[in-house]
Every structure is written in C-alpha cells, then in structure tokens.
Amino acid sequence: MVRMPQPHGLFAGLATLDVAQHVERPPGANEKVTATATHLSAGGPAANAAVAFAALGGRATLLTALGESPTAVLVRAELEEQGVDVVDVTPDATAPPPVSAIIVTTATGERSVVGSDAVASTVEAPDGEALAALVADADVVLVDGHHPRLGVGTATAARTAGVPVVLDLGRWKPAMDALVPLADHVVCSADARAPGATDHASSVAALRERGARVVVVTRGAAPALWWADGDDGEVAVPRVVAVDTLGAGDAFHGAYTFAVGCGQGPTAAVRLGVDVASLRVAHAGPRAWAAHLPARQGATDD
C-alpha cells in the first residue's frame, strides 16, 4: 500500500455497548459455560466503522445518540480512546443506549448477537447550520440506517454539499427507502436484498435503479463484488484463520469509506475493505486487529 492523504469521515448512526463473551462452545438450554475471554467495547455499525476509519489514520467523527447514562459514559470513553470524536445529538438523555450481548465461539470465530437497535428511533439530525458545518468539514459520510431521521438528514446535507455518501446496507431497514437514493455507494452483505429481489443480482439492479452509483456485495470468504457506471469487478479475499468474526463487516465499511474519502475508485476501496476485514477476523477481541495494520496507510490507486 502507498501512503495516502488522511481524510475526515463523518459517521451517522448507531452506537451501542457490546459485551462479548468468548467460549469454547455456546451453552445449551439452561446451561452455564465459562468464558475464555470477555470484552467490553462500543459497538454498532457506524461506531465500529468509525473506529476502523480512525485506525487507518483518518479523522473520524461519529454523529449518534448516547445521553448521559453510565452506559453512555462507557461507550463514549471507549470510542474516544480509539480516536473517534463523538457528537451526541441527545446529550441530556437519561435512557441508556442499546446493549448487545455477544457469544463468540473460539473454534470457528462465529458470533451470535442478541441486542436492541435504533431503527425506530425518532432522534433528529442537528439543526441546519450545525449539520452543514459537520458535513462541510468531511471528505466522506457513512450512514447505517439506524436513527433514521438522523441518517436521512445527514445524507441529504451531504448530497447537497457534494460530499460522497456510503450506505451500510447490512439488512433492509425502513430508512433504506429514503437513504438509497441519497447514497453514492451502497455496500451490502451477501444476504441483504432490496424489496422484491430474490438474489444479489436482482437486488443490485434494484439498488442501481433507485439511484446508487456504486453497489458492493461482500460475501464472507468469497470474493467481494462491485458494480459501478457500467463496469464491474471482484476482489479476492485473503485466506485467514477466522478466530472472531464480530464486526468484520463494520471494519470493511470503515476501510471502504476511508478509501472513498481518499478519492479512490471501487477496486481500491473494495480491496482495502477486504484486507482490513480479513485482518479483523484473524484476531480475537474487538480492537486487537488494529495493532497489526501497516503504519497508517491508505488504499492503492486503481
């Protein structure tokens, strides 16, 4: 990789408290097992993507709803420790942010998650001038479909300002109807489908018809696929031993957004996303992978 300019990314969406227990095997009904490791960290698609962006050397700002509960204090502190600036749109809220309970099976790296989200949130984006200032200072914006009004407001402001918008489409959420037409880049998981689509090919076509300029589909260990402006391609995934798959997609999104913020095309952006996600799954725990990145470098040119 060659050294690239260090971009500023604005991430609008969910921040949670993640409690991850690593076990040799998941417990059965009415059974207790002892964890081999426990990790307490911030989570959520936008938050984890912001952490990956910052780990690559970018300046990451997370626009989210936290409040002043003890849980929120933990989440904010951990994000700031990872180099993420947090802009809280609900600073006086007393209700805690969502909490996710996670089991990671050490033998396979597979994870199971139980938690709440913010797809029904009514939290608003900051007022016009404050939001415009945040967007104007950004090279790229990512939204994840949580806190819908926050995401749509941020994506709309970015589109108006000519700042590229990346949409994390891990699954179809109600806000996607409004967000897809505002997104320049839609990054999908293998199972994500636009309404009425039966496979990723028809889903990609539907997303392009809705206005997405670039559509990316990640498929775990299989090559990641992309479509853009009449062109398409695929990027192979390095072979690694997966020990912890939690947040791998979020790491991909953060790295992809970093490359877009550096002005890179889809091949380079997908390649960086694949490399960072592969590094993520090869290391146990939510943050250990970042210490193994090459020295704060960005994506290569297409």
N, C-alpha and C positions, 0 to 999 in steps of 0.2 A: 504494500500500500504506500502511496505517496502522501506527503503532508498536504492537507487542505486547509482553507480558511475555516475558522471556528465560528459556526453560525449561532444565531439565537432562535430557539424554538419556544413557541407558546403552546401549552398543552391544556385543553379544556375538557374536564370530565371527572371521573370517579377517583377518590382516594379512600382506601379502607384500612383497617388494621387487620393484618394477616397473622394468624397463629398456625405455624406449620409444624407438624409432628412427623418425624421420620421413623418408620417402623419396618421391621423385617417382613411382617405380613399384616394386612389390615385385620382388625378384630372382627369376630363373628358376632351374632346376636347375643346380647347380654354377656359379652366377654370383655375383659380388660387386657391390654397389652402395654408393655413398657417401651417408651420411645427411645431410640438410639441417639436422637438429637432433637432439639426444639429451637425454632427460630421465630422471633417476633419482629415484624417489619411492617412498613407501609406497603399497601398493595393497591390493586385497581389498575385497569388498562392504561389510562392516561398517566397515572402516577408512575407505574413501572416503566412506561415508555420514556417519561421524562428522566428517570434515573439512568436508563441506558444512554440517552442523548448526552447527559452530563458526563457519564463515564467515558464517552468518546472524546470529550473535551469541549463540547458545546455549552452554551449558556442556556439553561432550561428554566422556564417559568411555568408553574402549574397553577391554573385557574380552577378552583374547586370549592366545595362547601365542607368546612370542617367544624367550626364553632369553638367553644372554649371548654368542652368536657375534658376530663382526664384522658380519655381515649384519644381525643383530637390532639391533645398536647403531645402524646407519644408519636402519633403519626407525623405531625409537623416536624418534630425534632429529628426523627429518622430521615425524613426527606431532606431537610436542611443539611444533615450530616453527609448525605450523598451528593450535595452540591446543587440541589433543586431549590429555587426561590418559590415560595408559596404565596399566592394571592388568594385570600379567603373571602368569598363573597357573602359568607354568613358568620362574621366574626363573633357575634353575640349569641349565637345559637347554643342552647344547653343540651340538646339531644346529641348523643354520640354519633359519629359516622358509622357506616356499616362495618361489621366484623365478619371475617371469613375464617372458618375452621378447615384446615387442610391436612390430609394424610398423604405422605409421600412414601411409596414402597421402595426400600433401598435396593432391592434386587433388580428392579426394572426401571426405576425412575418415574413410574407412572404416579399421577396425583389424582386425588378425589377432593372436591371442594364443596362445602356447604356454607352458604352465606347469603346475605341480602345485597341488593344493588340500589341503583338510583334511577331506574328507567321511568318511574312515575313521579320523580321529583318535580316540584314547581319552582325551584330556585332560578332566579333570573340572572342574566348577564349584567355586568356593571353598566352604569349609565353611559350614554353616548360618548362623551369626551374621555372618560376613563378607559373605556374599552378601545376606543380609537387610538389612544396613546399606547396601550399594550400591543395592539396589532401593528402599529406603525414601527415599533421597535423590534419586530420579529422578522426573521427571514422565512419562516415556515410555521404553519399552525397544524396541530393534530387535534381531532375531536373523536370521542369514543361512543357517543350515543347515550351516555348517562347524563343526568341533569339536562334533559332535552332543551329547555329554553336557554340555558347557558351555552350549550353546544351550538344551537342554531344561531343565536345572537353572535357568537364569536366567529362562526364560519361565514355569516353574512357580512360582518365587518371586514373579515379578511378578503373575501371576494371583492368587496367594494374598493379595498386598498390595493388589490393586485398581488396579495400575498398567497402563495400556494397553500392549499388545504389538503391534508391527508386524513382520510376517514378510516378508522379501525372498525371493520365490519366482521367481528368475530361471530356474531349471530344477528339475525334481523330483529331490530328493536323498533318500537313505534316511531321514534325520531328519524329513522332512516329515510322515510318518505320525503322529509324536508331536507335531510343532510346530503343525500347522494347527489342531487342537482347542484349543490354548493361545493362539492368536492372535486378537486383536480385529480387526486389519487385515491382510489378505493382499494384497500388491502384486506383481502378476505381469507378466512380459514377455509379448509377444504370442504367443510360441511355447511358453510353459510350459503344461503340461497335467497335470491330476490323472490318476491311473491310470484307464484305460478311457475317458477323454474324447477326442473326436475334433476338437473345435473349442473356441474360448474360451467359447462359451455353455454347452456341456455341462460344461466344466471349472469355470466359475464356479458352476454349480448343484451340482456335486460338492463344491466347497470350502465352499459355504454349508451343505450337508448335514453336513459334517464339523465345523461349528461356527464358521466365520469369520463375524463380524458384518458386516464391510465387505470387499468384494473390488474391487480396482482392476486394470485391464489397461492397460498402456502399449503404444503401437503406433508408436513412432518418430515420424514426421511426421504421422501420422493422429491424430485426436482420441483422448485418453485416456478410458476408460470406467470407470464405477463403479456398484456395486450396494450398497445398504445398507437394511435394515429395510423392505423392500417398496418402496423408492424406487430410482431410478437416474438417471444423467445422463452427460453427456460434456463434456469441456473441450477446446476447440480448441488446437492447438499453433501458436505464432507462426512465421511464415516467417523462417528464418535461413539463411545460407550455412554449411553444415557444413564445418568445417575439421579437426575432431578429435573423434570420437565416443567415444573411450576414457573409460569411467567415467560416461557420461551417465546410465545407469540408476541407478548408485550416487548420483549427485547428486540425482536425482529422489527416491530413497528418503530421503536425508538431509533434504531440504527438506520432504517429506511428513511425516516424523517430527517435524520442528520444529513444523509446524502442528498436529499432533496434540498435542504437548506444550504448545502454547498454548491447547488446548481447542477447536480449530476443527473444523468438520464436514467431510465428504468433498469438497464442492465447493471450499472454500477450500484444503484440503490438496492436492488434485489440481492446482488452479490454481498454487499455489506450486511444487509439484514440476515442473510443465510449464515454468514460467518459468525456474527455475534450471537444469533440464536443457537448455533451449534456449540459455541463456547459456553453459553449459559447452561445447556443441558448436561454438559460434561463435568459440572462442578456442583456439589451439594450445598444447599443454602441459597437464600435469595440474592446475596451480594458477592459471594466469594469469586465468581467468574470474572468480575471487573478487574481484579488484580492481575489477570492473565492477558489483558488486552495489550497489543503493541502500543508503544508510547504515544498516546493521544493523537492518533492519526485518523484521517477520514477515508473516503472512498476513492478508488481509482477512476480515471476517466473511462468513458465507454470506448 
